[in-house]
Amino acid sequence: MIGTTVDYFQSKTVNLLRDCGMSDDVLATVDSSLKHQCDTLKQPLNLLSTRYKQDQLFDNHPLAVEPEAVVLGHRFESRSGATHSVYDSYQYVSVEATLRSLQANPEYVKLLVSDKCTPGLITDCWDGLLYKHHPVLSDTSKFAIAIQLFYDGMGKTNPLRGQSSMCNVGVFYFIVKNLPNVFNSCFSNVHLVSLCYAQDLKTYGFSAVLSNFVREMKQLTEHGFAGSFPVLGDCTVYVSLLQVAGDNLALNGLLGFIESFSVDYFCTMCTASQTDISASFMKQILICVQLLRTMKMLHVLQTVSVAGI
């Protein structure tokens, strides 16, 4: 399509000059120059034609943050009658490195420090009790960044549907809640944390894949990272995880609940059975019969999960 369009404009340009009475020498020069330029236009993605060129393009970008491969475990597999040693790993992108890169932009920092609260109106997590009682985010003496973590599964597109789940990937990403919501709806403000094979999640569990993230968040919450930033100057930036979000399937897997929705106790909010949800349709009814999940119940489930029961 691009080649046809370029050839059309090349021929129309030469014909227009000919109709205007241009000499053959001028037409030959123009045609030769256009042909040279059009050969470049016909290959607009030539700068990304190889893996090396793609890596160089992103590595040289001022906002680029290089991921690191983290090994989960070691196994052997047979291919073509031979046994090979395989290391299961996932890709992790440092939250601190991402935030340092973003805060190099003065306009981004101005949005971070903009006042988002409206007195007497609950518009976001900033106006809720969780934020107001948070040990780090509620401390006005510190410059703190709140992030929201997302988890979702991603499957490859295969029209024939053959082995559609073989290369499914688990994706962890985050947004910075300090930004106004209108900016967080843009993909450029959704930042990657980790990519891993879905099968590795089932084999090693979420704890193994999220261990680097948990370790880094503890460090950033307690000690933060220091630097010189536009607008802010020299300061220490603290980062804390405020929310975790995902769809029903993602949250059930992340919290260790049953991932099949055709059985009992499938909900992340309550312990209602299939019989209960067939007769109860209001949250107030679930509260009355004490079916809502509590923090005490969640701690028990975590203890059982850690014990391997």
C-alpha positions as CSV (number, residue, x, y, z in Angstrom):
1,M,0.0,0.0,0.0
2,I,2.8,2.4,0.9
3,G,4.7,1.5,-2.3
4,T,1.7,2.1,-4.5
5,T,1.0,5.5,-2.9
6,V,4.7,6.6,-3.3
7,D,4.8,5.5,-7.0
8,Y,1.6,7.4,-7.7
9,F,2.8,10.7,-6.2
10,Q,6.2,10.2,-8.0
11,S,4.5,9.8,-11.4
12,K,2.0,12.6,-10.8
13,T,4.8,15.0,-9.8
14,V,6.8,14.3,-13.0
15,N,3.7,14.6,-15.2
16,L,2.7,17.9,-13.6
17,L,6.2,19.3,-14.2
18,R,6.0,18.1,-17.8
19,D,2.6,19.8,-18.3
20,C,4.2,23.0,-17.0
21,G,6.7,22.9,-19.8
22,M,9.8,21.8,-17.9
23,S,12.7,20.6,-20.1
24,D,13.7,17.0,-20.3
25,D,17.0,17.5,-18.4
26,V,15.1,19.0,-15.5
27,L,12.5,16.2,-15.6
28,A,15.3,13.6,-15.6
29,T,17.0,15.2,-12.6
30,V,13.7,15.5,-10.6
31,D,12.7,12.0,-11.5
32,S,16.1,10.6,-10.4
33,S,16.0,12.6,-7.1
34,L,12.4,11.5,-6.4
35,K,13.3,7.8,-7.1
36,H,16.1,8.0,-4.6
37,Q,13.8,9.5,-1.9
38,C,10.9,7.1,-2.8
39,D,13.1,4.1,-2.3
40,T,13.6,5.2,1.3
41,L,9.9,6.0,1.8
42,K,8.9,2.5,0.6
43,Q,10.7,1.0,3.5
44,P,9.6,3.2,6.5
45,L,10.4,0.5,9.1
46,N,13.9,-0.4,7.7
47,L,15.4,1.2,10.9
48,L,13.7,-1.7,12.8
49,S,14.5,-4.5,10.3
50,T,16.7,-6.5,12.7
51,R,16.7,-7.4,16.3
52,Y,19.9,-5.4,16.8
53,K,18.4,-2.2,15.3
54,Q,15.3,-2.6,17.5
55,D,17.4,-3.0,20.7
56,Q,19.6,0.0,19.7
57,L,16.6,2.2,19.1
58,F,15.1,1.5,22.5
59,D,18.5,1.4,24.4
60,N,19.3,4.9,23.1
61,H,16.0,6.4,24.1
62,P,16.4,8.8,27.0
63,L,13.6,7.1,29.0
64,A,14.6,3.5,28.3
65,V,15.0,1.2,31.3
66,E,16.7,-2.1,30.6
67,P,15.0,-5.2,32.0
68,E,16.9,-7.9,33.8
69,A,16.5,-11.7,33.5
70,V,15.8,-13.4,36.9
71,V,16.2,-17.2,37.1
72,L,13.4,-19.1,38.8
73,G,14.7,-22.6,38.5
74,H,16.5,-25.3,36.5
75,R,15.2,-28.3,34.7
76,F,15.9,-30.7,31.8
77,E,13.8,-31.2,28.7
78,S,14.1,-33.4,25.7
79,R,14.2,-32.0,22.2
80,S,14.9,-34.1,19.0
81,G,16.0,-37.0,21.1
82,A,18.6,-35.0,23.1
83,T,18.4,-33.8,26.7
84,H,19.0,-30.1,27.3
85,S,19.5,-28.0,30.4
86,V,16.9,-25.2,30.6
87,Y,16.7,-22.3,33.0
88,D,13.3,-20.9,33.7
89,S,13.4,-17.2,34.1
90,Y,11.3,-14.0,33.9
91,Q,12.0,-10.4,33.0
92,Y,11.9,-7.7,35.7
93,V,12.0,-4.0,35.3
94,S,13.2,-2.0,38.3
95,V,10.5,0.4,39.7
96,E,13.2,2.8,41.0
97,A,14.9,2.9,37.6
98,T,11.6,3.6,35.9
99,L,10.7,6.4,38.3
100,R,14.1,8.0,38.1
101,S,13.8,8.0,34.3
102,L,10.3,9.6,34.5
103,Q,11.3,12.3,37.0
104,A,14.0,13.6,34.7
105,N,11.2,15.3,32.8
106,P,10.2,18.7,34.5
107,E,6.6,18.5,33.1
108,Y,6.1,15.1,34.6
109,V,7.3,16.2,38.0
110,K,4.9,19.2,37.9
111,L,2.0,16.8,37.4
112,L,3.3,14.7,40.3
113,V,3.1,17.6,42.8
114,S,-0.1,19.1,41.5
115,D,-2.9,19.4,44.0
116,K,-5.6,16.7,43.2
117,C,-7.8,16.9,46.3
118,T,-11.2,18.6,46.3
119,P,-12.4,19.5,49.9
120,G,-15.6,17.7,50.8
121,L,-15.6,15.5,47.7
122,I,-14.3,11.9,47.5
123,T,-12.8,11.6,44.0
124,D,-10.0,9.1,44.4
125,C,-8.0,7.1,46.9
126,W,-6.4,10.3,48.2
127,D,-9.7,11.2,49.9
128,G,-10.2,7.8,51.6
129,L,-9.2,6.6,55.1
130,L,-6.7,4.1,53.7
131,Y,-4.5,6.9,52.3
132,K,-5.0,9.2,55.3
133,H,-3.8,6.6,57.7
134,H,-1.0,5.2,55.5
135,P,2.3,5.4,57.4
136,V,4.3,6.8,54.5
137,L,1.8,8.5,52.1
138,S,0.1,10.5,54.9
139,D,3.4,11.9,56.1
140,T,3.5,15.4,54.7
141,S,7.2,15.8,55.6
142,K,8.1,13.2,52.9
143,F,7.7,13.4,49.1
144,A,5.9,10.0,48.5
145,I,4.8,8.3,45.3
146,A,1.9,5.9,45.4
147,I,1.7,3.2,42.8
148,Q,-1.1,0.8,41.7
149,L,0.0,-2.7,40.6
150,F,-2.0,-4.6,38.0
151,Y,-1.8,-8.2,37.0
152,D,-3.3,-9.9,33.9
153,G,-2.7,-12.8,31.6
154,M,-1.9,-12.3,28.0
155,G,-2.3,-15.0,25.3
156,K,-0.9,-15.1,21.8
157,T,-3.2,-14.6,18.8
158,N,-3.6,-17.8,16.8
159,P,-6.5,-17.9,14.3
160,L,-6.2,-21.7,14.2
161,R,-6.5,-22.0,18.0
162,G,-3.8,-24.6,18.1
163,Q,-1.8,-24.8,21.3
164,S,-3.2,-21.4,22.3
165,S,-2.1,-21.6,25.9
166,M,1.5,-22.8,25.3
167,C,3.0,-19.3,25.2
168,N,0.6,-17.4,27.5
169,V,2.4,-14.7,29.5
170,G,1.7,-13.2,32.9
171,V,2.1,-9.4,32.9
172,F,2.6,-7.2,35.9
173,Y,2.6,-3.4,35.4
174,F,1.9,-0.3,37.4
175,I,0.7,3.3,37.2
176,V,1.6,6.3,39.4
177,K,-1.4,7.4,41.3
178,N,0.0,10.8,42.0
179,L,-0.8,11.7,38.4
180,P,-4.2,13.0,37.5
181,N,-6.4,10.1,36.3
182,V,-6.8,11.6,32.8
183,F,-3.1,11.0,32.2
184,N,-3.1,7.4,33.6
185,S,-5.5,6.4,30.9
186,C,-2.7,6.8,28.4
187,F,-0.5,3.8,27.6
188,S,2.7,5.8,27.9
189,N,2.0,6.2,31.7
190,V,1.5,2.4,32.2
191,H,4.9,0.9,33.2
192,L,6.0,-2.6,32.9
193,V,7.2,-4.4,36.1
194,S,7.5,-8.1,35.1
195,L,6.8,-10.6,32.3
196,C,6.8,-14.3,32.9
197,Y,5.4,-17.5,31.3
198,A,2.0,-18.4,32.7
199,Q,3.2,-22.0,33.2
200,D,6.1,-20.8,35.3
201,L,3.6,-19.0,37.6
202,K,1.8,-22.3,38.1
203,T,5.1,-24.1,38.7
204,Y,6.9,-21.6,41.0
205,G,4.0,-19.5,42.3
206,F,3.5,-15.8,42.5
207,S,5.8,-15.4,45.4
208,A,8.8,-16.4,43.4
209,V,8.0,-14.1,40.5
210,L,7.1,-11.1,42.7
211,S,10.0,-11.6,45.2
212,N,12.2,-8.9,43.5
213,F,9.2,-6.5,43.4
214,V,8.4,-7.0,47.1
215,R,12.0,-6.6,48.1
216,E,12.3,-3.4,46.1
217,M,9.1,-1.9,47.4
218,K,10.2,-2.5,51.0
219,Q,13.4,-0.7,50.3
220,L,11.7,2.2,48.6
221,T,9.0,2.5,51.3
222,E,11.5,2.5,54.2
223,H,14.5,4.3,52.7
224,G,13.4,5.7,49.3
225,F,15.9,6.9,46.7
226,A,17.8,10.2,46.7
227,G,18.6,12.4,43.8
228,S,18.4,15.8,42.2
229,F,15.2,16.2,40.2
230,P,13.6,19.1,38.3
231,V,11.2,21.2,40.4
232,L,11.9,19.2,43.5
233,G,15.6,19.8,43.7
234,D,17.7,17.5,46.0
235,C,15.4,15.3,47.9
236,T,14.5,11.7,48.8
237,V,11.6,10.1,47.1
238,Y,9.6,7.4,48.9
239,V,7.5,4.9,47.0
240,S,4.7,2.8,48.4
241,L,2.2,0.3,47.0
242,L,-1.3,1.6,47.5
243,Q,-3.5,-0.6,45.5
244,V,-3.5,-4.0,43.6
245,A,-6.0,-4.4,40.8
246,G,-6.9,-7.0,38.2
247,D,-9.9,-8.8,36.8
248,N,-11.6,-11.7,38.7
249,L,-9.4,-14.4,37.3
250,A,-6.2,-12.5,38.0
251,L,-7.1,-11.5,41.5
252,N,-8.2,-15.1,42.4
253,G,-4.9,-16.5,41.2
254,L,-2.9,-13.7,42.9
255,L,-4.7,-14.2,46.3
256,G,-4.6,-18.0,46.1
257,F,-8.3,-18.4,45.7
258,I,-10.1,-20.9,43.5
259,E,-9.8,-19.8,39.8
260,S,-12.8,-21.8,38.7
261,F,-16.0,-19.8,39.0
262,S,-18.3,-22.8,38.8
263,V,-17.4,-23.9,42.3
264,D,-18.0,-22.5,45.8
265,Y,-15.8,-19.8,47.4
266,F,-14.7,-18.2,44.1
267,C,-15.2,-14.6,45.1
268,T,-12.4,-12.3,46.4
269,M,-15.0,-10.3,48.4
270,C,-16.9,-13.0,50.2
271,T,-17.1,-16.8,50.9
272,A,-20.5,-17.2,49.3
273,S,-21.3,-20.6,47.7
274,Q,-23.2,-21.2,44.5
275,T,-26.3,-21.7,46.5
276,D,-25.9,-18.4,48.4
277,I,-25.4,-16.3,45.2
278,S,-28.5,-18.0,43.6
279,A,-30.6,-16.6,46.4
280,S,-28.7,-13.4,47.6
281,F,-28.2,-10.5,45.3
282,M,-27.4,-7.6,47.7
283,K,-24.2,-6.9,49.6
284,Q,-26.2,-6.2,52.8
285,I,-27.5,-9.8,52.8
286,L,-23.9,-11.1,52.7
287,I,-23.0,-8.8,55.6
288,C,-25.9,-10.1,57.7
289,V,-24.9,-13.7,57.2
290,Q,-21.2,-12.8,57.8
291,L,-20.0,-14.1,54.5
292,L,-17.7,-11.2,53.7
293,R,-14.0,-12.0,53.8
294,T,-12.0,-10.3,56.6
295,M,-8.3,-9.5,57.2
296,K,-8.3,-12.2,59.9
297,M,-9.6,-14.8,57.3
298,L,-7.0,-13.6,54.8
299,H,-4.1,-14.1,57.3
300,V,-5.3,-17.6,58.0
301,L,-5.4,-18.4,54.3
302,Q,-1.8,-17.0,53.9
303,T,-0.6,-19.1,56.8
304,V,-2.1,-22.2,55.3
305,S,-0.6,-21.4,51.9
306,V,2.9,-20.8,53.4
307,A,2.7,-24.1,55.3
308,G,2.1,-25.8,51.9
309,I,-1.3,-27.4,53.0
